Amino acid sequence: MKLYGEAMPAPNPRRVRIFLAEKGLKVPEVHIGLRQGGHRQPEHLARNSLGQVPVLELDDGTTISETVAICRYFEALHPTPPLFGVSPLEQAQVEMWTRRIELRLMVPIGMFWRHAHPFTAHLLKQHREFGESNREAVDKTLLWLDRELSDGRPHLAGEAYTMADIVGQTTLDFADFIGLSTPGEARNVLAWRERMAARPSASA
């Protein structure tokens, strides 16, 4: 078994690394060199025709892409500790919060990264005005999330640490890297981020 990914600050491979660390699992990881175009090489496109990371390659050569799908595979193999919820309600809440973070935060953060950041200027035709417009969307969502966390719950989906927290943590850490910091007035979000950063898995 082998994991093809990339080092920090790439958020998606880090999600799987954090998940594995929380499970106490070790899987060899090969950094394919995104900045050097490793994701566009024929050998990687054979693993994932979309040219994305991470990709989990099983011993028989079968590959699994998409971070949540990879993590669900490991959850099924190693259900303890549970990171996708236990009861039907918990599982639904984890799914809800994971989707909210992906759609409401990761999408505009990704659009800013693609269209307004100098690191990606050589990769595609940028539309800087559109890219910059995503700053407001990110801030509005973070202030909404701050209100959601005002009930005092310790984690995004409730009392337990779950995949939703992993997705949220890696998303906002990447946002910091590209210049989209969490607003100071979003105190509940900042407190949650401090709790996530204090976990040993945060260094994965």
trRosetta pair geometry for C-beta under 8 A, 3 or more apart (Angstrom, degrees):
i j d omega theta_ij theta_ji phi_ij phi_ji
1 27 5.7 -71 121 -139 111 104
1 28 7.6 142 98 33 66 86
1 56 7.1 -10 -167 -175 94 93
1 57 7.0 163 -153 88 46 59
1 58 5.8 -18 -105 -129 81 45
1 59 5.8 -48 -51 -47 64 79
2 27 7.1 158 -127 170 21 93
2 28 5.3 -36 -121 80 75 100
2 29 7.6 143 -173 -102 67 26
2 30 6.2 20 174 -8 114 111
2 56 7.6 159 83 -157 43 50
2 57 4.7 -9 61 59 90 106
3 13 7.5 127 154 -147 114 96
3 16 6.4 -176 -151 122 141 142
3 27 4.9 82 -18 119 116 119
3 28 6.8 172 26 90 79 46
3 29 4.5 -33 78 -104 103 76
3 30 7.2 172 87 20 50 68
3 54 5.7 -12 -174 -168 96 125
3 55 7.5 157 -158 80 51 45
3 56 5.5 -22 -104 -103 74 69
3 57 7.6 -168 -80 21 26 74
3 70 7.9 86 -122 -166 106 145
4 29 7.5 149 -98 -159 16 65
4 30 5.2 -26 -109 67 66 99
4 32 5.5 40 -175 -45 101 119
4 44 6.9 175 167 -127 153 98
4 47 6.3 62 25 124 155 166
4 53 5.8 -114 120 -123 83 105
4 54 6.2 153 80 -158 57 66
4 55 4.4 -2 53 55 111 93
4 56 7.8 -155 21 -73 73 24
4 57 6.7 58 -16 -15 103 108
5 10 7.0 173 172 97 88 139
5 12 7.7 -154 -140 100 100 80
5 13 3.0 119 -164 -132 121 134
5 16 6.9 -146 -84 53 144 127
5 17 7.4 -172 108 -44 172 106
5 29 5.3 -35 35 -162 112 114
5 30 7.4 126 28 68 61 49
5 31 6.4 -42 87 -101 63 57
5 32 7.3 161 70 0 13 93
5 53 4.9 142 -125 168 45 124
5 54 4.2 -16 -89 -103 96 98
5 55 7.8 -171 -63 26 62 57
6 10 4.0 68 85 7 112 159
6 13 5.2 161 41 9 62 151
6 31 5.4 85 -121 -145 45 85
6 32 6.4 -66 -72 40 86 77
6 33 7.5 173 -113 -47 101 12
6 34 4.9 -2 -102 -19 154 114
6 53 5.5 115 -10 84 96 152
7 10 6.8 102 78 20 30 105
7 13 7.8 -47 -59 89 13 139
7 31 5.5 -4 -28 -112 86 138
8 14 6.4 62 -90 -79 72 130
9 14 7.9 -37 -172 -29 37 144
9 173 7.0 -155 -153 130 98 93
9 174 5.5 135 157 -114 107 72
9 177 4.2 75 -151 -97 168 171
10 13 5.1 35 108 28 118 107
10 14 6.4 158 92 -18 65 97
10 34 6.5 134 -82 -7 135 151
10 53 7.0 11 166 85 148 117
10 174 7.9 16 -159 -104 14 121
11 14 5.6 -70 -151 41 32 114
11 15 6.6 44 155 -34 69 97
11 106 7.8 -156 100 -126 154 112
11 170 4.2 127 -160 154 91 103
11 171 6.1 76 -162 -84 152 41
11 173 7.1 152 -106 71 98 94
11 174 4.1 -55 -58 -45 121 141
12 15 5.7 -40 -155 15 35 114
12 16 7.6 27 153 -10 60 97
12 52 7.5 -16 91 169 164 106
12 53 6.5 147 90 104 118 65
12 54 6.0 -159 129 -6 95 81
12 67 4.9 -138 -161 -54 84 127
12 170 7.6 132 -68 142 25 144
13 16 6.0 -56 -161 35 42 107
13 17 6.4 41 146 -19 72 106
13 29 7.4 104 -175 -154 120 133
13 53 5.4 -5 -61 135 110 108
13 54 4.4 119 -103 -61 74 105
13 67 7.9 -134 -74 -97 23 108
14 17 5.3 -54 -146 38 40 114
14 18 6.2 41 156 -20 71 102
14 170 5.0 163 91 -126 114 123
14 173 7.8 -89 112 76 159 137
14 204 6.5 135 -158 103 74 87
15 18 6.0 -57 -151 36 28 108
15 19 6.3 29 152 -20 63 108
15 67 4.5 40 81 -168 137 141
15 71 7.1 -75 139 -50 100 133
15 166 5.3 102 -147 147 79 109
15 167 6.2 30 -123 -90 129 58
15 170 5.0 -96 -70 4 81 164
16 19 5.5 -53 -147 37 34 115
16 20 6.2 33 155 -18 67 105
16 54 5.1 -60 6 34 147 162
16 56 7.6 -169 -149 -62 152 108
16 67 5.7 -133 -50 -141 91 85
16 70 5.4 -17 -108 104 123 137
16 71 6.3 -144 -111 -65 70 89
17 20 5.8 -55 -147 38 29 109
17 21 6.3 31 153 -21 64 106
17 29 7.2 -11 -88 -64 106 155
17 204 3.8 177 135 152 104 113
18 21 5.6 -55 -148 36 32 113
18 22 6.4 33 154 -19 66 104
18 166 5.0 170 98 -137 131 109
18 169 7.3 156 -136 80 172 133
18 170 6.9 -145 1 -57 143 115
18 201 4.7 92 -152 154 74 113
18 202 7.1 27 -117 -95 114 32
18 204 4.7 175 -78 56 54 136
19 22 5.9 -56 -152 35 29 111
19 23 6.5 20 152 -10 63 110
19 71 4.6 -97 -153 -120 169 112
19 74 6.6 123 135 70 118 143
19 83 6.4 158 -140 116 89 168
19 163 6.9 20 -102 -109 115 84
19 166 5.8 37 -65 -134 83 168
20 23 5.6 -62 -148 44 33 108
20 25 4.5 -94 -160 74 84 97
20 26 7.0 114 160 -89 122 24
20 27 5.9 -107 -128 12 154 104
20 74 6.8 -92 -91 -155 75 168
20 204 7.3 156 62 -152 89 149
21 24 7.5 38 -176 -72 31 30
21 25 7.9 -96 -60 49 20 63
21 200 7.1 -146 160 110 123 86
21 201 3.8 152 100 -125 126 92
21 204 4.4 -134 -25 -70 142 137
22 81 6.8 -86 155 57 95 112
22 83 6.2 93 109 -83 140 137
22 161 7.4 -146 -139 121 139 125
22 166 7.7 -101 -12 -76 144 125
22 199 7.9 0 -91 163 97 134
22 201 5.0 -11 -58 -76 77 158
23 74 6.3 -122 -24 152 172 122
23 78 5.2 86 -167 110 127 137
23 81 7.2 -144 -104 37 57 72
23 83 7.4 -79 -64 -18 94 133
25 74 6.6 -139 35 -158 166 129
25 78 6.4 -177 -59 16 129 169
27 56 7.6 -22 167 -130 156 100
32 38 3.7 -178 150 125 83 133
32 39 5.9 101 109 -66 134 64
32 41 7.7 -148 -178 29 112 119
32 44 5.7 77 -156 -94 149 140
32 53 6.3 -175 26 -71 127 140
33 36 3.8 -23 157 42 119 115
33 37 7.3 -13 117 47 97 40
33 38 3.7 106 65 -23 85 131
34 37 7.7 52 -180 -63 31 17
34 38 6.3 -71 -70 44 29 95
34 39 5.6 20 -117 -17 71 118
34 53 7.1 -112 -74 19 110 130
37 40 4.9 -46 -177 36 87 114
37 41 7.0 109 129 -43 81 83
38 41 5.6 -33 -158 -1 45 119
38 44 6.2 99 151 -31 72 151
39 44 5.5 -119 -141 122 36 152
39 51 4.5 96 151 174 93 86
39 52 6.6 38 -161 -94 132 19
39 53 6.2 -110 -101 -23 116 99
40 44 7.3 28 25 65 11 122
40 45 7.0 22 -162 -52 34 111
40 51 5.5 23 -89 -143 54 138
41 44 5.0 80 63 13 84 101
41 45 6.9 -159 91 -6 38 91
42 45 5.6 -59 -140 41 32 111
42 46 6.3 41 157 -28 66 101
43 46 5.7 -47 -154 25 31 116
43 47 7.4 28 147 -15 58 100
44 47 5.5 -52 -159 33 45 111
44 48 6.8 -28 163 42 75 84
44 51 6.5 73 116 -131 110 65
44 55 7.6 162 -159 15 82 148
45 48 7.0 -84 -136 76 31 49
45 49 5.7 50 -175 -121 78 44
45 51 5.6 -16 -94 -79 82 83
46 49 8.0 35 -104 -75 17 68
47 55 4.7 92 145 150 123 162
47 57 6.4 -65 -133 -76 121 110
47 63 4.8 164 -163 -115 76 162
47 65 7.8 128 140 -67 83 107
48 51 6.4 -171 100 -48 93 15
48 52 5.6 -90 131 50 142 69
48 53 7.6 170 39 -77 152 45
48 55 4.8 -140 -31 -87 123 130
48 63 6.6 -132 -59 141 76 141
48 65 4.6 103 -113 -82 124 140
50 65 7.1 139 40 160 117 164
52 55 7.6 129 92 -52 64 95
52 65 6.4 94 77 -165 103 126
54 65 7.4 176 95 -138 52 61
54 67 6.4 84 35 -91 104 75
54 70 6.3 -29 92 -19 117 167
55 63 5.4 -7 -180 -167 107 116
55 64 7.2 154 -162 75 58 43
55 65 5.2 -26 -107 -92 79 82
56 63 6.7 151 79 -156 50 59
56 64 4.5 -11 58 57 105 96
56 65 7.8 -170 22 -73 71 34
56 70 4.8 139 -17 -128 129 112
56 73 6.9 -157 75 62 160 152
57 61 6.8 -25 -169 -142 97 32
57 62 7.4 153 -155 81 52 41
57 63 5.2 -24 -99 -98 67 83
58 61 6.9 -33 73 40 76 19
58 62 4.4 1 39 60 121 91
58 63 7.3 -151 8 -77 79 33
58 64 7.5 65 -32 -8 100 100
64 69 5.7 -148 176 124 105 109
64 70 5.3 143 115 -91 115 74
64 73 5.8 45 145 -35 176 154
65 69 6.9 41 89 64 39 134
65 70 7.5 -40 -166 -48 12 105
66 69 4.1 63 82 14 105 116
66 70 6.7 175 85 -14 53 85
67 70 5.8 -58 -150 36 30 110
67 71 6.3 23 157 -14 67 109
67 167 7.8 140 107 -98 137 92
68 71 5.7 -57 -145 41 33 109
68 72 6.2 37 154 -23 67 104
68 98 6.6 97 -104 170 134 144
68 163 6.9 85 -124 174 87 142
68 167 7.8 4 -76 -77 100 126
69 72 5.7 -51 -145 34 30 112
69 73 6.7 38 152 -25 61 101
70 73 5.6 -51 -158 27 33 115
70 74 6.9 24 151 -9 65 103
71 74 5.8 -55 -151 40 38 107
71 75 6.2 45 149 -26 68 104
71 83 7.2 -85 172 96 117 130
71 84 7.8 145 128 -61 105 111
71 163 6.0 130 129 -116 150 124
71 166 7.8 160 -114 82 159 155
72 75 5.3 -49 -143 33 35 118
72 76 6.5 38 156 -21 65 100
72 84 6.8 58 -107 -68 77 154
73 76 6.1 -56 -156 31 28 109
73 77 6.7 18 151 -9 62 109
74 77 5.6 -59 -146 43 37 108
74 78 5.8 -23 171 35 75 104
75 78 7.0 -81 -128 66 20 64
75 79 6.2 56 174 -106 64 56
75 82 7.4 62 -154 -142 105 59
75 83 6.1 -123 -102 52 113 93
75 84 5.3 32 -148 -3 163 123
76 79 7.1 11 -136 -69 19 87
79 82 6.0 -1 174 -87 76 80
82 85 6.5 -71 148 86 121 9
82 86 5.1 98 92 -69 172 84
82 160 7.6 5 86 163 94 152
82 162 7.9 -17 126 -111 75 89
83 161 7.3 -35 -123 115 82 76
83 162 5.3 140 -172 -145 57 54
83 163 5.1 97 145 -46 96 79
83 166 7.5 28 -178 -14 127 131
84 91 5.9 33 142 -125 85 83
84 94 5.3 169 -162 106 50 158
84 95 7.9 44 -166 -55 92 78
84 162 6.5 112 -95 -160 22 106
84 163 5.6 17 -88 -5 69 126
85 89 7.7 -140 -175 91 136 47
85 90 3.1 173 -156 125 108 92
85 91 3.8 -162 83 -70 130 49
85 92 7.5 -100 94 18 172 43
85 93 6.5 132 -90 53 144 87
85 94 4.4 -149 -28 -8 113 128
85 157 7.0 -95 -72 140 108 147
85 160 7.5 142 -101 71 56 136
85 162 6.3 18 -49 -120 70 141
86 90 5.4 31 40 59 60 148
86 91 7.4 -144 50 -46 14 89
87 90 4.6 95 51 8 78 102
87 91 6.9 -144 91 -5 40 87
88 91 5.8 -58 -146 38 30 111
88 92 6.3 30 156 -19 65 107
89 92 5.8 -57 -149 37 30 110
89 93 6.3 28 154 -18 65 107
90 93 5.7 -57 -147 37 31 110
90 94 6.4 32 155 -19 66 104
90 157 7.1 89 -161 145 69 122
90 158 6.9 -90 -123 33 85 148
90 160 7.3 25 -153 37 128 132
90 162 8.0 -175 173 -85 97 148
91 94 5.8 -51 -147 34 31 111
91 95 6.4 31 153 -17 63 107
92 95 5.7 -55 -149 39 32 112
92 96 6.2 37 152 -24 65 106
93 96 5.4 -48 -144 33 33 116
93 97 6.4 23 160 -11 65 106
93 157 4.5 127 130 -163 102 99
93 158 6.1 46 127 -24 153 115
93 164 7.9 -65 132 -30 72 153
94 97 6.2 -61 -146 42 28 102
94 98 6.1 30 156 -21 64 110
94 157 4.7 8 -86 -115 58 168
94 162 4.7 -110 -118 157 115 150
94 163 5.8 75 -180 47 116 97
94 164 5.2 -144 -150 -28 64 111
95 98 5.8 -56 -144 37 28 112
95 99 6.3 25 159 -15 64 109
96 99 6.1 -64 -153 39 25 107
96 100 6.3 25 152 -21 63 108
96 157 7.5 130 60 -116 91 99
97 100 5.4 -48 -142 34 36 115
97 101 6.4 35 159 -17 66 102
97 156 4.5 141 179 138 148 115
97 157 4.7 -135 14 -75 146 88
97 162 7.8 95 68 82 130 125
97 164 3.7 34 100 -142 117 143
97 168 7.6 -37 157 -46 105 120
98 101 6.1 -58 -153 36 28 107
98 102 6.3 23 153 -15 64 111
98 163 5.7 0 -86 112 128 103
98 164 4.7 -111 -61 -96 71 74
98 167 5.2 101 -136 15 77 157
99 102 5.7 -58 -144 40 32 110
99 103 5.8 11 166 -3 70 114
100 103 6.4 -66 -136 47 22 95
100 104 5.2 -12 -180 12 65 124
100 105 7.8 50 136 -2 65 97
101 104 6.8 -58 -109 52 16 90
101 105 5.2 -33 -162 35 57 121
101 106 6.4 58 141 -20 70 101
101 156 7.4 -17 -50 -155 126 161
101 164 6.6 145 -5 -161 134 75
101 167 4.8 132 90 119 143 112
101 168 4.8 -111 -117 -81 148 74
101 171 5.7 -174 171 4 108 159
102 105 7.4 -10 -52 54 5 79
102 106 4.8 -32 -145 32 43 130
102 107 7.2 66 150 -33 56 87
102 167 6.4 -50 -57 180 85 137
102 171 7.9 -142 -89 -83 44 141
103 106 7.3 7 -32 47 15 89
103 107 5.6 10 -157 -14 38 128
104 107 7.2 38 -39 30 5 106
104 108 7.8 -18 168 5 36 109
104 141 4.7 160 155 -135 102 135
104 144 7.8 -84 169 72 144 138
105 108 6.9 -73 -156 43 26 94
105 109 6.0 19 159 -15 66 118
105 138 6.6 75 -140 -130 69 78
105 141 5.4 -168 -80 121 77 147
105 142 7.5 86 -109 -65 112 76
105 145 7.8 16 -64 -44 127 143
105 168 7.6 65 54 -125 159 68
105 171 5.3 79 117 154 124 144
105 172 7.4 -37 173 -67 143 78
105 175 7.6 -67 176 -58 104 138
106 109 5.5 -60 -141 44 32 113
106 110 5.8 36 159 -24 67 109
106 167 7.7 -68 -46 176 133 98
106 171 5.0 -93 -78 -125 89 122
107 110 5.8 -57 -148 36 25 111
107 111 6.5 24 155 -18 62 105
108 111 5.4 -51 -143 36 38 112
108 112 6.4 41 155 -20 67 100
108 134 3.9 172 -172 -160 92 107
108 137 4.1 -153 -116 96 160 127
108 138 5.1 -156 105 -59 126 81
108 141 7.3 164 32 -1 137 140
109 112 5.8 -52 -152 34 32 111
109 113 6.4 34 149 -20 64 107
109 134 7.2 -176 -69 149 23 130
109 138 6.0 91 -70 -99 77 126
109 171 6.5 146 31 -173 161 90
109 174 6.7 97 156 101 139 106
109 175 5.0 -82 -127 -91 131 95
109 178 7.2 127 -172 54 89 138
109 180 6.1 -147 -121 58 90 158
110 113 5.4 -53 -146 36 34 115
110 114 6.2 28 158 -16 67 107
111 114 5.8 -54 -141 40 31 107
111 115 5.9 -11 172 15 67 117
111 130 7.0 -88 168 139 115 95
111 131 6.2 -162 144 -118 75 60
111 134 4.8 158 84 -69 109 153
112 115 6.8 -79 -132 54 19 83
112 116 5.0 -44 -163 41 64 120
112 117 6.7 75 140 -35 71 98
112 131 5.2 107 -130 -176 43 80
112 132 7.3 84 -126 -90 89 25
112 134 4.3 -134 -57 78 93 129
112 135 6.6 100 -104 -60 136 64
112 138 7.2 -31 -22 -30 144 136
112 178 6.6 132 111 128 109 134
112 180 6.2 92 92 -56 163 135
113 116 7.6 -19 -48 50 8 76
113 117 5.1 -15 -146 4 44 137
113 119 7.8 -34 -166 65 80 110
113 120 6.1 90 154 -15 69 147
113 174 7.9 -22 -74 154 141 110
113 178 5.2 -72 -95 -126 88 163
114 117 7.5 50 -2 28 11 99
114 120 5.5 -107 -133 134 36 158
114 123 7.9 -94 -144 84 73 121
114 124 6.5 -8 -174 54 94 138
114 126 7.3 177 139 -114 62 83
114 131 6.9 -149 78 -106 63 112
115 120 7.8 -38 -38 93 21 128
115 126 4.8 140 -150 -154 54 81
115 127 5.0 -30 -153 56 126 67
115 128 6.3 -175 154 -92 83 31
115 130 5.4 -42 144 85 160 95
115 131 2.9 -162 98 -68 94 110
115 134 7.9 113 56 -1 115 128
116 126 6.9 147 -66 -170 31 125
116 128 5.4 101 -107 -144 73 67
116 131 2.9 179 -37 130 94 127
116 132 5.0 137 -112 -57 143 63
116 134 7.4 -156 3 37 136 108
117 120 5.2 64 75 18 96 101
117 121 7.5 -135 99 -39 50 79
117 131 7.4 -140 -12 180 61 140
117 178 5.3 -60 -96 -156 141 108
117 179 7.4 165 -107 24 99 117
118 121 5.3 -26 -152 -15 46 122
119 178 7.8 -103 25 -118 128 93
120 123 4.8 -57 -165 32 70 122
120 124 6.7 -11 159 30 97 94
120 126 7.2 120 103 -81 93 115
121 126 5.7 -49 -121 -20 67 138
126 131 6.4 -20 -171 -27 101 142
127 130 4.2 24 113 26 112 119
127 131 6.3 149 86 -21 62 88
128 131 5.3 -54 -143 38 35 115
128 132 6.0 33 160 -17 70 105
129 132 6.0 -54 -145 38 28 107
129 133 6.5 37 152 -30 61 104
130 133 5.6 -52 -152 25 32 117
130 134 7.5 39 152 -28 59 95
131 134 6.2 -53 -173 14 37 112
132 135 6.0 -20 -177 -6 56 113
133 136 6.4 -43 -176 26 54 107
133 137 7.3 50 135 -13 71 106
134 137 5.1 -52 -152 38 54 116
134 138 6.1 56 151 -23 77 100
135 138 6.0 -59 -154 35 29 109
135 139 6.4 24 154 -15 65 108
135 180 6.5 -154 -120 -116 73 100
136 139 5.8 -56 -147 39 32 110
136 140 6.2 32 157 -19 67 108
137 140 5.9 -55 -146 37 29 110
137 141 6.4 26 157 -17 63 108
138 141 5.9 -59 -150 38 29 108
138 142 6.3 27 155 -19 65 108
138 175 6.7 159 -162 -141 142 134
138 180 5.3 -16 121 -174 165 132
139 142 5.7 -57 -146 37 31 110
139 143 6.4 27 157 -16 65 105
139 183 5.8 73 -142 -40 94 124
140 143 5.9 -57 -149 37 31 107
140 144 6.4 34 150 -19 64 105
141 144 5.4 -52 -149 37 35 115
141 145 6.2 37 151 -20 67 104
142 145 5.5 -48 -144 37 34 113
142 146 6.4 44 150 -27 62 100
142 182 5.7 -172 -160 -138 147 78
142 183 6.0 145 102 16 132 97
142 186 5.0 -49 148 -89 101 162
142 189 5.8 -26 -170 -46 89 175
143 146 5.3 -42 -148 28 36 119
143 147 6.9 38 151 -18 61 97
143 183 6.7 -2 -67 46 91 141
143 185 7.2 12 -109 95 100 107
143 186 5.8 -117 -92 -86 53 103
144 147 5.9 -54 -157 33 34 109
144 148 6.6 35 147 -20 66 105
145 148 5.3 -51 -149 35 38 116
145 149 6.3 27 155 -12 68 107
145 186 7.2 35 76 -156 92 126
145 188 7.9 -157 125 91 71 106
145 189 5.5 70 106 -86 110 118
146 149 6.0 -63 -148 43 29 104
146 150 6.9 52 148 -49 61 93
146 185 7.5 50 -168 119 175 72
146 186 4.0 -132 -71 -143 133 79
146 187 6.9 85 -151 40 120 52
146 188 4.7 132 -154 48 69 103
146 189 4.9 -71 -84 -21 81 102
147 150 5.5 -32 -157 -6 38 122
147 188 7.9 155 -49 39 15 144
148 151 7.6 -44 166 4 42 102
149 152 8.0 120 168 -39 61 14
149 153 6.8 -111 -141 54 64 83
149 156 7.8 -54 -87 -108 104 56
149 188 3.8 165 97 146 113 127
149 189 6.3 144 30 -67 149 57
149 191 7.9 176 141 62 136 103
149 192 5.9 -85 -145 -41 155 135
150 188 5.5 -108 -74 -60 58 158
153 156 8.0 104 108 -120 120 5
153 158 5.7 -86 -162 -142 138 30
153 159 6.7 -99 -154 -69 94 48
154 159 6.4 49 38 -142 104 44
154 192 7.8 146 -177 -117 43 83
154 195 6.6 -149 -171 174 88 168
155 158 6.2 -7 72 68 97 37
155 159 6.7 35 29 135 107 9
155 160 6.2 -74 45 88 153 29
155 161 5.3 -159 -101 -90 147 46
155 162 6.5 114 153 13 140 84
155 164 7.4 110 158 79 99 107
155 165 5.2 -60 -155 -65 102 128
155 192 7.6 123 -116 -145 33 108
156 162 7.3 -106 59 55 95 101
156 164 4.3 -129 81 126 130 119
156 165 5.3 -180 8 -74 107 68
156 168 5.6 153 -57 -20 146 152
156 192 7.4 86 -62 -168 74 145
157 160 7.2 -34 83 67 100 79
157 162 5.0 -24 37 38 134 142
157 164 4.6 119 -33 32 112 150
157 165 7.6 -103 8 -35 92 84
161 165 5.3 -66 -154 33 72 154
161 199 7.5 118 -135 -95 155 150
162 165 5.7 116 57 6 54 95
162 166 7.6 -104 118 1 42 92
163 166 5.3 -52 -151 35 42 115
163 167 6.3 41 153 -18 72 103
164 167 5.9 -54 -149 37 31 109
164 168 6.2 29 153 -17 64 110
165 168 5.6 -56 -144 41 32 112
165 169 5.9 33 158 -22 67 108
165 196 5.9 -170 176 -104 106 117
166 169 5.9 -54 -143 36 26 110
166 170 6.3 16 163 -9 63 110
167 170 6.4 -62 -145 42 25 103
167 171 6.1 28 157 -23 62 114
168 171 5.7 -60 -146 36 27 113
168 172 6.3 11 165 -7 65 110
168 192 7.8 -30 129 133 140 128
168 196 7.5 -142 93 -79 100 163
169 172 6.4 -67 -147 41 24 98
169 173 6.2 23 159 -17 64 111
169 193 7.1 143 -118 -129 75 70
169 196 4.3 -154 -98 162 124 148
169 197 7.6 172 -147 -61 116 62
169 202 7.1 -109 174 -117 143 91
170 173 5.7 -52 -140 38 30 112
170 174 6.3 32 158 -18 63 106
171 174 6.0 -62 -156 37 26 108
171 175 6.4 30 147 -23 64 106
172 175 5.0 -43 -144 31 40 119
172 176 6.7 50 153 -23 64 94
172 182 6.2 21 -162 -58 122 114
172 189 7.8 -179 -115 171 158 112
172 193 6.2 -96 103 -106 147 123
173 176 5.7 -45 -156 27 35 115
173 177 6.8 38 146 -22 62 103
174 177 5.4 -51 -153 31 39 117
174 178 6.6 17 157 -5 70 106
175 178 6.3 -68 -148 45 30 96
175 180 4.1 -76 -174 80 92 105
175 181 7.2 158 127 -82 96 21
175 182 7.5 88 99 -51 131 72
176 179 7.9 60 -180 -54 27 14
176 180 7.2 -91 -67 68 25 58
176 181 5.7 56 -115 -102 71 68
176 182 7.6 -32 -74 -9 93 83
182 186 5.4 -104 173 67 98 130
182 189 5.6 -150 -162 113 135 124
182 190 5.8 167 112 -77 138 83
182 193 6.8 -158 -4 -25 164 156
183 186 4.8 96 69 -6 86 103
184 187 7.8 20 162 -70 52 71
184 190 7.5 18 -139 -50 41 150
186 189 4.1 -10 149 32 112 121
186 190 6.0 126 99 -23 77 90
187 190 5.6 -56 -145 39 33 111
187 191 6.2 34 156 -20 67 104
188 191 5.7 -50 -146 35 32 111
188 192 6.4 34 152 -18 63 104
189 192 5.6 -54 -150 37 32 112
189 193 6.3 35 151 -21 65 106
190 193 5.5 -51 -147 35 33 114
190 194 6.6 38 152 -22 63 100
191 194 5.6 -49 -152 31 34 114
191 195 6.8 34 150 -18 63 101
192 195 5.7 -54 -154 34 35 111
192 196 6.5 32 151 -17 67 105
193 196 5.6 -53 -147 38 35 110
193 197 6.1 34 155 -20 67 107
194 197 5.7 -55 -143 38 30 111
194 198 6.4 34 155 -25 63 107
195 198 5.8 -56 -152 30 30 114
195 199 7.5 42 150 -33 59 94
196 199 6.0 -42 -165 8 40 114
196 202 6.4 124 144 -91 68 118
197 202 5.1 110 -144 -149 39 164
198 202 7.2 90 38 -6 15 145
199 202 5.1 120 68 -28 78 97
200 203 6.9 -49 179 19 50 105
201 204 5.3 -17 -175 -15 66 120
